[in-house]
Amino acid sequence: MSRSVESRPVPAAADGAPVAALQRRTLAVVAASTLVVLAAFVTPLATAVATAADLGTGAGGQAWLLAAMSVGLAAALLVTGAAADDLGRRRVFTAGLVLLAAGAALSAAAGSTGVFVAGRLVEGVGGAAVLACSLGLIAQVFPLGPARARAAAVWGASLGAGTGVGGLAAVVLDGDTGWRATHVATAVVTLLLAVAARLLLPEAAPGRRPRVDVAGPVLLVAAVCCLLVGLVATRTGTGTGTVVALLAGGAVLAVAFVLAESRVRAPMVDLGLFRVRGFLAASVGALVTGAATVGLMSFLATVLQRALGESLLATTVLVLVWSAVATATSVGLRWLPGVDGRVLLAGGLAVSAAGLAALAVLDPGDRAAALLPGLLVLGVGYGAANAALGREAVAHVPPERAGMGSGANNTARYLGAAVGVTLVVLLVTAGAPTGTAAGLLAGWDAAALAGAGVSAAGALAVLALRPARR
């Protein structure tokens, strides 16, 4: 097991001021960068209709427009989390911001669906480095206890805030330059944050040269891609045999990934961590949050614009309300550090289930405002889950493996998001082969109820994974 000098306590002056200043600037840079990653994540969700029309993207390609960054995130989170523990979190964090900017620039210049998807994959890899290091950096400068719980709640709030900021930026910048301007803005802001990270975050500690796990990332990416291609193929007229082969191939590659990680000396993730019930509960919660909430909300703007004829502004206002409620909930929970993280996570998932079920109310001729009650409830649940995940992701791993714990938790979230948004696209479009409003809305209702069921099951699973008494 590798050790990082960064995990040691930060030296303090007699009055404690240096530590307090370091904590403030670390939390500010980490929260702002996390917000930008989530804003970049939701950018094509708000502008998916315009992007698909401009690039000539077909029905199957739309799922990739929405899921590509999730795939990049899921593929690289474990790698970057392990690298951060060995190479230094500041170094990996800064490199991730630079890579995120490069991917955004490529997406802005894309002239075809393939190039756009490639840019989004690169953004995912860069965003993975930022997210994987975020909680590790917080754990590095905040001692275990109420202070860290409050900092983790702020980090959770940045997840919800990023969702709203990304949608709002799409509206503000959606002028003559259209959807490309949002990606350009992401590239510029991210480069500025990379400079701030290099200057303000704790100094990177020299560590031993890590062993590179090559097989793990390759097998994980291959497994996810086979699964998503197989799911999308069900809507593109591909033969049943090919679909079954792709899905079976994804399952085989997933098993191969687990076997490879169990035998390599320096794995991306220590599989033994999943025998710790608290860590497993956090991973289940992250997977369910990504699949149910993120998956459904990723397609909200497309459904409202195509089925109800709503404007980009109207759909963005709804997403902004949901995001604001989630952010306020996460921030408010920072003052309740004594609440058991597992119970808070289960409660957040249960409330999310109620909110998702309340979104299955759309009929032809309705207005988008009909979703407002459900979005308010969903915002509370999503904010509570984010606050709990920020705390639980690193609470059950050794301090020197905080990067791995954070990376594994976020990997579960974005694996769920990649699969969730693909399934939502398939469910929504299955009822509307010709794009009728009634069919789209029927598919939306089915997807919302399915998401509610997944979230409720996740809440029960998290409650059942009660840590063993010491």
Protein Blocks (a to p, Z undefined) as FASTA:
>chain_A
ZZdfklpccdddfkommmmmmmmmmmmmmmmmmmmmmmmmmmmmmmmmmmmmmnopafkl
mmmmmmmmmmmmmmmmmmmmmmmmmnopklmmmmmmmmmmmmmmmmmmpcbfklmmmmmm
mmmmmmmmmmmmmmmmmmmmmccdjklmmmmmmmmmmmmmmmmmmmmmmmmmmcfnmmml
mmmmmmmmmmmmmmmmmmmmccddddddddddfklmmmmmmmmmmmmmmmmmmmnopafk
lmmmmmmmmmmmmmmmmmmmmmpmbdfbdfklmmpmklmmmmmmmmmmmmmmmmmmmmmm
mmmmmmnopafklmmmmmmmmmmmmmmmmmmmmmmmmbcfklmmmmmmmmmmmmmmmmmm
ccehiafklmmmmmmmmmmmmmmmmmmmmmmmmmmccfklmmmmmmmmmmmmmmmmmmmm
mmmmmmmmmmmmnopaklmmmmmmmmmmmmmmmmmmmmmmmmmmgccdZZ
